[in-house]
Amino acid sequence: MSKAGFSALLSQHNFPSSFLYLAPVLPIVQVMWADGRNQMPERAKLHVILANHRETLSKIAGGVEIVSANDIELFDQTFIAQRPDSQILDAFVGLAGDLLASREMTSGSESAQSLFNSDQLFHACLEIAATCPARQDSSLGTLFAQRIAQEERRLIEQTFALLESERRDEESW
């Protein structure tokens, strides 16, 4: 159902079906926007992550282009360049989380290098969160700077709690 639900939401918003393969990028985008800002270093790093993800998808598909450069540009304009509507982003991230947890999109050893792998996704979220240090937080004292904003940390923890609970549920079957 998660793949069908995500596809239906894409259709509702007139997005191409190839965005299905960009689903794991959405939690990263949500982390980027968590502090309410889209800073150039975050955006640059997100573009590198997107390019690597696109290349990995193509390798998994035996060299076939799964996501086009035009799809990446539309994704950028929709979710990265300007802040998307929070309800729409939350809906997409929720369904992306369901899709990732269901493991519908993973098969074979090559997918271990894609963002559909929870370890890869976790590290990508941390990379985005740590790219631009959070504002100075005096509660940590003057010795420590807070690298990851509280809202970014909360979103990362929430995403991976969902993925882990789904993984445990699957293992218990």
C-alpha positions in Angstrom: 0.0 0.0 0.0 2.8 2.4 0.7 4.1 2.5 -2.9 0.5 3.0 -4.1 -0.1 5.7 -1.5 3.0 7.6 -2.5 2.2 7.2 -6.2 -1.3 8.5 -5.5 0.0 11.6 -3.7 2.4 12.2 -6.6 -0.5 12.1 -9.0 -2.6 14.4 -6.9 0.1 17.1 -7.0 1.0 16.4 -10.7 4.5 15.2 -10.0 6.2 12.7 -12.2 6.1 9.1 -11.2 9.9 9.1 -11.1 9.7 11.1 -7.8 8.9 7.7 -6.3 12.6 7.0 -6.5 13.4 10.3 -4.8 11.3 9.3 -1.7 14.3 8.7 0.5 15.5 12.2 -0.2 12.4 13.7 1.4 13.4 13.1 5.0 16.8 14.8 4.2 14.9 17.7 2.8 12.8 17.9 5.9 15.9 18.0 8.1 17.3 20.8 5.9 14.2 22.9 6.4 13.9 22.0 10.1 15.5 25.3 11.2 13.3 27.2 8.8 16.2 28.1 6.6 17.7 26.8 3.4 21.4 27.7 3.6 23.6 27.5 0.5 26.0 24.9 2.0 23.1 22.7 2.8 21.6 23.1 -0.6 24.9 22.3 -2.3 25.4 19.2 -0.2 21.9 18.1 -0.9 22.6 18.4 -4.6 25.6 16.2 -4.2 23.5 13.7 -2.3 20.8 13.8 -5.1 23.5 13.4 -7.8 24.9 10.3 -6.0 21.5 8.9 -5.5 20.6 9.3 -9.1 23.9 7.7 -10.2 23.3 4.8 -7.8 19.8 4.2 -9.1 21.1 4.1 -12.6 23.8 1.5 -11.6 21.2 -0.6 -9.9 19.1 -0.5 -13.1 22.0 -1.6 -15.2 22.7 1.8 -16.6 19.1 2.8 -17.4 18.2 6.4 -16.4 15.6 6.1 -13.6 15.5 9.8 -12.6 16.2 12.4 -15.3 18.0 15.7 -14.9 14.7 17.4 -15.5 13.1 15.4 -12.7 15.9 16.5 -10.3 15.4 20.2 -11.4 11.6 19.9 -10.7 12.3 18.2 -7.4 14.7 21.0 -6.5 12.2 23.8 -7.5 9.4 22.0 -5.5 11.1 21.0 -2.3 14.6 22.6 -2.0 14.9 26.0 -3.7 12.0 27.4 -1.7 10.3 26.2 1.4 7.5 23.8 0.5 4.1 23.9 2.2 4.7 22.1 5.5 1.6 19.9 5.3 2.5 18.8 1.8 6.1 18.0 2.8 4.9 16.2 6.0 2.5 14.1 3.9 5.2 13.1 1.4 7.7 12.4 4.2 5.2 10.3 6.0 4.5 8.2 3.0 8.2 8.1 2.1 8.9 6.7 5.6 6.2 4.0 5.1 7.7 3.2 1.7 11.3 3.0 3.2 10.1 0.9 6.2 8.3 -1.5 4.0 11.4 -2.2 2.0 9.4 -2.4 -1.2 12.1 -0.5 -3.1 15.1 -2.5 -2.0 16.5 -5.6 -3.6 20.0 -7.0 -4.1 23.3 -6.0 -2.7 23.6 -2.9 -4.9 20.7 -1.2 -3.1 22.8 -1.2 0.0 24.6 1.9 -1.4 21.4 3.7 -2.2 19.4 6.0 0.1 16.8 3.3 0.3 19.2 1.7 2.8 18.5 3.1 6.2 22.2 3.4 7.2 22.9 5.5 4.0 19.8 7.6 4.7 20.8 8.2 8.3 24.3 9.4 7.4 22.8 11.7 4.7 20.5 13.3 7.2 23.3 13.8 9.6 25.5 15.3 6.9 22.8 17.9 6.1 22.1 18.6 9.8 25.8 19.2 10.5 26.6 21.2 7.4 25.6 24.5 9.0 26.0 24.6 12.7 23.0 25.5 14.8 22.9 28.9 16.4 25.0 29.1 19.6 23.2 27.6 22.5 24.4 28.9 25.9 22.9 25.9 27.7 25.8 23.8 26.5 28.3 26.3 27.9 30.9 28.2 26.0 33.1 25.2 25.3 30.6 23.4 23.1 28.8 24.6 20.0 25.6 22.8 19.1 26.2 21.3 15.6 22.7 20.0 15.0 19.5 22.1 15.8 17.0 20.5 18.2 14.3 20.3 15.5 16.8 18.6 13.1 17.7 16.1 15.7 14.0 15.4 16.6 13.2 14.8 12.9 16.2 12.4 12.5 15.2 10.5 15.6 11.6 10.3 14.6 12.4 9.0 11.1 14.7 6.3 12.3 12.4 5.3 15.2 9.8 4.6 12.5 12.2 2.6 10.3 13.5 0.6 13.3 10.0 -0.2 14.6 8.9 -1.4 11.1 12.1 -3.5 10.8 11.4 -5.1 14.2 7.8 -5.8 13.1 9.0 -7.5 9.9 11.5 -9.6 11.8 8.8 -10.8 14.2 6.7 -12.2 11.4 
